[in-house]
Amino acid sequence: MCGIWALFGSDECLSVQCLSAMKIAHRGPDAFRFENVNGFTNCCFGFHRLAVVDQLYGMQPIRVKKFPYLWLCYNGEIYNFKQLQKQFGFDFQTLVDGEVILHLYNRGGIEQTASMLDGVFAFILLDTANRKVFLARDTYGVRPLFKVLTDDGFLGVCSEAKGLINLKHSTSLCSKVEPFLPGHYEVLDLKPSGKVASVELVKFHSCKDEPLHAACDTVEALPSGFDLETVKSNIRILFENAVRKRLMAHRRIGCLLSGGLDSSLVAAVLLKLMKEININYPLQTFAIGMENSPDLLAARKVAAHIGSEHHEVILNTEEGIQAIEEVIFSLETYDITTIRASIGMYLVSKYIRKKTDSVVIFSGEGSDELTQGYIYFHK
């Protein structure tokens, strides 16, 4: 999942501040880099890496020979990076999907960059030539991003709020840590001192509008109209494409499976597409629940039907209670529904990390929220 962290205009010793970057070390077990920005002694980047694409050249901040003045720290996946590369003739130096952000920015500025990305992302882009800092986050806020900006221009940015609290700063009252708004980008001027000044915060996409990147989508133009067969066919095409475009990982793929409609569909389509592109390892599916719970029994049936390598994690009450504090620390929320739903998710993720080599995990999350599948949506 990667952890990104950056400071601009710090008044304190950067090595002391670097300890704050270590609070999100759990996001990237494969590597860590802390780097000062040339010419700006009080600006730095911290990056915790989970290697999913291009294990050799994917370390961050990403810098390429063509644009030595650009520094990029990002967390996410850009699904259409190859289409954009082909469309605009970009000459890539790495296999990293995020490199396309540098090329898009150089070609058409930040507005076009954020709008053209089909994916989930949060990024910090530094342009030392024009003394600009840019922050951006995907439309739905799938990837987290937090920032703190003081009145005197000290900026801290991080994947999680915990990496920005207790930062040392000369101003006695440090500004509060806030989530960066989804579907927005922010432009900040970078002063010679390393401090920043916010220029504008722009909403680059609204959920109800067709995104700009749809113009270079792999899906052909879908037939319009509300004829039932047309609607069903369109849903089928879009759903399959949503699974297909997420198959770009260079690490082993697995899938959460509760036995419900959503995760069962994802797992079945995923297995079909993996065979199509000749991924030759078996798909690992994962279910969690208490002994003989309906979810476990249903997931077992689905796994047997589609032929996945199935894993069951048996949960007891005590384990669930013991995980609450860790889950709240990880989620950074006290929202009851979110915590309750995340305990099983947290424990099954822990199992996957310790006991298997699956790194990229598909799931059926989100469809209940979108289509009002929960009982409390009834009225």
N, C-alpha and C positions, 0 to 999 in steps of 0.2 A: 504493500500500500504506500510505502515511502513517506518520509516526513520532511517537510521543507521548513526552513527557519532563516530569517534574515534580519539584520539590524542596520539602520542608517542613522548616522549622527550620534553615536553613543559617546557619552562623556566619560564613561568608566573604562577600566582595563578590559579589553575584549576577551582575554583569556578567562577572566572572572565571569563575564557575560556568557561565555561558551557553555558554562555549566548548565545554563537554562536550556540550551539546545539538547542536552542529554536527557531532559525530562520526556522527550518523545522518541527515545532510542528504540522502544518496542515496535515502532512503525517500520523500521528497516534493519533487519538482522544481518544483512549481507555485507554492508560497508558503511563507513562514516567519513565525511570530509568536512573540514572547517577551513574556509578560505577567505582571506582579506582581499578587498578589491584594490587593484593597483592604482596608486594615486589618491585613494580615499582611505586614509589609514583607520578611520573610525567607521567603516562600512564592511560588513562581512556576511557570508552565507554559511549556513550549516545544512548538511543533507544526510539523512539516514536512508540507505537504499535497500529496497526489496527488488532484486533483479528479476524482471519479468521478460523484458525485451533487450536484446544486445548486451549480454553479460560482460563483454570485453570493453566496449566503448560507451556504455550507458551511464557512467558516473556523472554527477552534477556538482556544481553548476556546469551546464553544457556550454561549451564555447567552441566555435569552429573557425578554421583559418580564414574563411571568407569574410567573417564579421568579427574581428578580434575585439571590437568595442561592445559587443553584446554578451550579456551574462543571463543565463536562464536557469531558474530553479522551478521545477513543476512536479506536481503529483497528479497522475491520471493516465488515461489512455485516449489517444486520438485515433478513432477508427478509420477515418478517411485520409490518413496521411499519404498513402500510396496514390490515391486518386488525385490529391492535390499536387503531389510531386509530378505526376504524369501530365496533368492539365497545364501546369505553369512551367514545366521543364526544370524543376529545381534539381540542383546537383548536390546530393546528400553526401556528408562525410562519414556518417554513422548509420546504423540500422535502427536508431531510436526514433520512435514515432513523434516524440516531442520536438525533434529538430525542425520539423515543419513550421513551428511557431516562429523561429528565427527568420526563416525564408519568407514567410507571409508578412511578417512585420517589415522586413527590408523592402518588400515589394509594394505594400499598400498601407502601412501604418497599423496602429493598434485596433482601430475600429473594424477594418476588414479581417484582421487576424482573429479576433474573438468570435466574430459572426460566422466565419467559414469553418470553424472547428466542429466536427461531429464527434462528440465524445464526452467524457467526464473529466474535468480538469480544474485545478487551481494553480495559478502560476504567478511568479515574480519575475519580471523582465527588466533588466537594467541596461540602459543605453548610455554609456559613458561619453560618447562623442557628442550627443545632444543634451546630456545631463538630464535624463528623464528616468523615472521609475514607473513601471506599470504593474498593476495588480488586476487579476481577472479570475472569475469563477463561473463554472458552467451553469446553464439555465436553471436546473433544478437543485443546484447545490449538493450534488452527489458527493463531490469531493469537498472536504472541510477547509476553511481558511479563516483565520482570526487576525486582527490587527490592533495595535495600540499606537496612537498618534498624539504626542503632547503639543501644547501650545507653542513651544519653542522649536518644533520641527523634528523631534526624535521619533523615528518610526520603527516599530517591531512587527514582524509578520511571522505567522506560524500555522502549521496544520492543526494544532490543538491549543486551546487557551492556556493550558498549564505551562507551555514553553514561554509565555510572556508575562506571567505573574512574578512578582518579586525581582524584576529587572532593576538594576541599580541605575539611578538617574539623578542629575543635579537638581532638577525641579523637585521640590518636596512633595507636591501633589502629582502623582503620576496619573495620566488619563486612564479611563477604564478600558478593559479589553472587550472588543466587540466582534461579533461574527461579520465577515465581509459578505455583502449582499449577493445572493445567487443571480446569475444573468446580468451582471454588471462588470464594467472595468473602470479602474481609476487611474488618472494621470497625475503624477506628482513631479514637480521641479526638484532637481537635485542641486543643492548649493555646494560651493567649493568646500565648505566645512563638513559636508556629508549629511547635513540636516536637509529636510525636505519641506515642500509646501504643496498642499493639495491644489490642483488646478481645476479638475472636474471629475465627477462621478457619473458615468453614463450607463443607462440600461440598454444593453445591446440586443436583447431579445425578450419578447413577452411570450409566455407559454401558449397563448391562443393563436399566435402567428406562425405561419410556416417558416422554418429556419432558412437562412440564406444557403446553408450548405446542402440543402435538398437538391439544388441545381446540379450538383455533381454526385448524387447518390447512386449507389449500385442498383437500386430498384428502378425499373422502367416506369414510365408514367402510368399510374394506376387508373383504371376506369372510374368515372364519377357516377353519382346517382345513389339512390337509397334502395334499389332493388336488393332483396335479401341475399340472393346468391352472389351479387357483386360485392356487397359489404362483407360477407363471410370470406370470399376469396381474397379481398384486400387485407383483411385481418390476418389471414393465413400467410400471405406473402410478407407482410410487414413483420409479423412475429418471427417467421423463419429467418428473415434478414437480420433481425435484432440479435438472434443467437449467432448467426454466421459471422457477423462483423466483429464479434467478441472473441473469435477463435485465433487472434493474431499473436497469442502468447508464445514465448519460446520455452516455457516451463510447463510441467504437467498440469492438466486440467482435471478438476473434479466437480461434483455437483451436490448441493444439499437436496435432500428428498424427504418430504414429510408424508408423501402419499396422497396429498391433496391435488386438486386439479392443476394449480399453477406450477408447482415444482415438478409434477409428473410430466407435464407437457414440455417444460424446459429440458428435463433429463432425456426424454424420448427423442426430441428434435436434435438435441446436442449429440446424442449417440449416432443418430442417422448421419449428421453432417461430418462428424469425426471419421466415419467410415468413408464418406465421399472424398475427403481430402487425405485419406490414407494415414491417419494417425493410428499407429499400430499397437499402442498400449490399451489395456482395458479401462473403461471409464469407472472411476471410483465414485460411489454415491454414499451419502452419510445421513443417517437419521438419528435423532435423539428423543428420548422420552422415558417415562417411568415404565417399569416392568409390565409387559402386556398392554401398553397404552394403545388406543385406536390408531394413532399416528404410526407407531412402529409396525403394527400389523399391516396397515395399508401400504406403507413404504416397502415392506418385504415383498408384497404381491407385485407392486410395480417393478421393483428391481428384478424379480424373477422373470417377469414378462418381457422387459427390455434387454435383459442379459447383462446387467452391470455388476461390477465387483462391489458388493454391498457391505457397509460397515454400520453397526448399531452401537450407539452410546447409551448405556442405561444410567438414568439419572435418579438419585434419591433426594428426599427433602433436605437432608443435612447439607449435601453438596450445593444445592440451590441457595440455601441460606448463607453458606460460607462465601459464595461467589458475589453476593450483593455489593459489598464494598468495592471489590475490584471492578465490577461492572459500572458502578456509579463513577469511579475514578476514570475509567476508560471513556465512558459516554459523555462525561461532563454535564450531566443533567440529573434532576430529581424527579422528572416526569414519570409517574407511576407506571403507566401503560408501556412506555418505552423500556423502562428497566425490566418489567416483568417479561416482555417479549424477548429481551436481549440476554437473559440468563442462560436459556438453552442454547442460543446462538453463540454466546461466549464460550460455553463449555465444549460444544461440538467443534468450534474453531481451534480450541486448545488441543483437543484430541487430534485433529487433522495435522496440526503443526508438529506434534510430538511423535505421532505414530505412522504418518504417511509422508510421501514425497509430493503430494498434490499441493500446488501453490496458488493456482488461479481457480477460484471457486464460483461456479454459477449458482443461482438460486431463483426462486419464484417470488422474491420480495417485491413489493410495490404494487402488484396488480389488485390486491384487496383494497388498497387505498384509492387507486384510480377508479375502480369499478364498484366501490362501496360494498365490498363483500363481507364486512363485519356486522355483527348484530346491532351495534350501537348506531349504525347508519339507517336502521329500519325506518325511523320517523324523520 
